[in-house]
Amino acid sequence: YESDLKKAEELVINSVEKIMKPLWEKFPKRIKKEAHNRLVFKDSGIDVTVRYFTLATNRNQISTEIRREIFNRIRKSKNVEIAYPHTEVLFREKKK
């Protein structure tokens, strides 16, 4: 919830487009050559997922390349983090 959601969405879409663009050029014209975000609220953050058309025969390899690209972009980003369950303790002084 502390990440820049718009930046996270852009990061995911741009990652897919980088990997898929060369493949999409070979697809028939009737196939949509774009990625679409899906957002889901979770306890530890917002899941940003993406859907795209790909080749069924290479789906696992392509999705791994896309995940790797997303991960690398998140690591370079200052505004987007991967959410994970954790506890943060804040000590505050009581007002008298």
N, C-alpha and C positions, 0 to 999 in steps of 0.2 A: 504493500500500500504506500510505501515511501518512494517508489520509483516514478519516473515520468512516464505515464501510461501512453501518451501520444508517441513519445520516443521509442518505447518498447514495441508498439505496433509497427512503426516505420522500420525498426531494426529487423523484425521478423519478416515483413513483406520484402524488404530489400535483400535479405539473405536468400529467400526463395527465388526471387527474380535473378539474382546473380548465378545461381546454380542451374535454374530451369531455362533461362533465356536461350542458350544454344540448342537445347532439346526442343523447346517450343517452336523454334523456326522450322523444324521438320514435321510438326504436327499438321493435320488437315486444317483448313481454314475454319471449319465449323466448330472446332474445339476452342473453348475459352482459354486464352493464354494469360491468365492473371491469378493472383493469390487473393484469398479472402480471410480476414481475421475473424476469430470467435473469442469472446470474452466470457469468463465464468468467475464469479466471486467465490473465494475459498477462505478458510480460516486464516491462513498465513499470507494471503495475497490474492492477486487476480491472475488466473490462468490465461495467458495469451496463446491461443493455438492458431494454426493456419491450415487452410485447405487449398489444394491445387491439383490440377490434372498432371499425371505423370505416366510413365511407361510401367505397366504392371510387371514386366519381366525384370526391371531394374529398380523396383520400388524401394527395397531395403537399402540398397547402395545409395540411391539418390536421397532418401530421407536421412541417412546417416551423414551424408555430405552437408545437407541443409542444417541439421542439428549442430554439426561441428562449426559451421559458419555462424550460426546464431550464438553459440557459446563464445566464440572468439570475439564477436562484436560486443557481447555483453561485458566481457572482461575488459575491453578497451573503453567502454562507456563510463562516464562519470554519473549519469542520471538513471541508469537501469541496473537493478540487482536481481539475482535469483532468490526468490523467497524460500525459506525453509523454517520448520518449526524450531523456535528457540525462546528462551526466557530472558527478559531484560529487567533488571532490578534498578529502580530509581529511588534514592533516598531524598526525602524532602523534610525540611524543618517544619514543625508545627507552628502555626501563628498563635501568639499569646493574646 
